[in-house]
Amino acid sequence: MPKLSEQALERFLLRARRVLRLGGSVNVLVTNSAELRILNRRFRGKDSSTDVLSFPADRELRFFAGDIAISAPIAAENARRLGHPLAEEIKILALHGLLHLAGYDHERDNGQMARKEAALRQQLRLPAGLIERAEDSGALPTGTGRELRSTLRNRAKRRRSR
């Protein structure tokens, strides 16, 4: 199974941000399901794990778009179940998070985000998107929180320094 290096993920994020015209940097934390559950409970009040969370930056931060947290175990299970590489699944989840950072909200937009995600997936050569395959729209969260942004940045710095 091909792995997704930090550099490859950064290249993908840059490409996807350009296509989306999303300015500012993005932090991505790929972690375990227990941590996503903690974040989901803390910032969304939902005591369950999830595959991806997005945390848009405050509008006054022009050079920072926000944070995305992805559960590696859930991504691996999705990839196995859907028959594509884990690297592609991480990209699918990251793209979904980027769309939320760009202001899309599939829970309220009458399919606008789903259409945009489908078009971007095709342009970026990715398989079926998160919205298309989700049966429960409550499983596709968004969130906000300065504390999370700080936590994600600190973890990203620690990982880079290893």
FENVEN-V719037 format. One record per residue. RES is the residue in one letter. SS is DSSP state (H for helix, E for strand, L for the rest). NEAR is the number of other C-alpha atoms within 10 Angstrom. Layout:
BEGIN
{{RES:SS:NEAR} {RES:SS:NEAR}}
END
This chain:
BEGIN
{{M:L:7} {P:L:8} {K:L:10} {L:L:16} {S:L:10} {E:H:11} {Q:H:9} {A:H:13} {L:H:16} {E:H:15} {R:H:12} {F:H:16} {L:H:20} {L:H:17} {R:H:13} {A:H:21} {R:H:21} {R:H:11} {V:H:12} {L:H:16} {R:L:10} {L:L:18} {G:L:15} {G:L:14} {S:E:16} {V:E:25} {N:E:20} {V:E:24} {L:E:22} {V:E:21} {T:E:14} {N:L:17} {S:H:20} {A:H:14} {E:H:16} {L:H:24} {R:H:20} {I:H:16} {L:H:22} {N:H:22} {R:H:14} {R:H:14} {F:H:17} {R:H:16} {G:L:11} {K:L:15} {D:L:13} {S:L:14} {S:L:20} {T:L:23} {D:L:24} {V:E:28} {L:E:29} {S:E:26} {F:E:25} {P:E:23} {A:L:21} {D:L:13} {R:L:10} {E:L:7} {L:L:10} {R:L:11} {F:L:12} {F:E:17} {A:E:22} {G:E:27} {D:E:29} {I:E:28} {A:E:26} {I:E:24} {S:E:23} {A:H:20} {P:H:16} {I:H:19} {A:H:26} {A:H:18} {E:H:13} {N:H:18} {A:H:17} {R:H:13} {R:H:9} {L:H:13} {G:L:11} {H:L:16} {P:L:17} {L:H:21} {A:H:18} {E:H:18} {E:H:27} {I:H:24} {K:H:23} {I:H:22} {L:H:23} {A:H:26} {L:H:25} {H:H:28} {G:H:27} {L:H:26} {L:H:23} {H:H:22} {L:H:25} {A:L:17} {G:L:11} {Y:L:20} {D:L:18} {H:L:21} {E:L:13} {R:L:9} {D:L:10} {N:L:10} {G:L:14} {Q:H:12} {M:H:20} {A:H:20} {R:H:14} {K:H:15} {E:H:24} {A:H:18} {A:H:13} {L:H:19} {R:H:19} {Q:H:13} {Q:H:11} {L:L:16} {R:L:10} {L:L:16} {P:L:16} {A:L:16} {G:L:21} {L:H:22} {I:H:19} {E:H:11} {R:H:10} {A:L:11} {E:L:10} {D:L:8} {S:H:12} {G:H:12} {A:H:16} {L:L:21} {P:L:20} {T:L:22} {G:E:18} {T:L:18} {G:L:18} {R:H:14} {E:H:10} {L:H:19} {R:H:20} {S:H:12} {T:H:13} {L:H:19} {R:H:17} {N:H:12} {R:H:15} {A:H:15} {K:H:11} {R:H:10} {R:H:10} {R:H:9} {S:H:7} {R:L:5}}
END
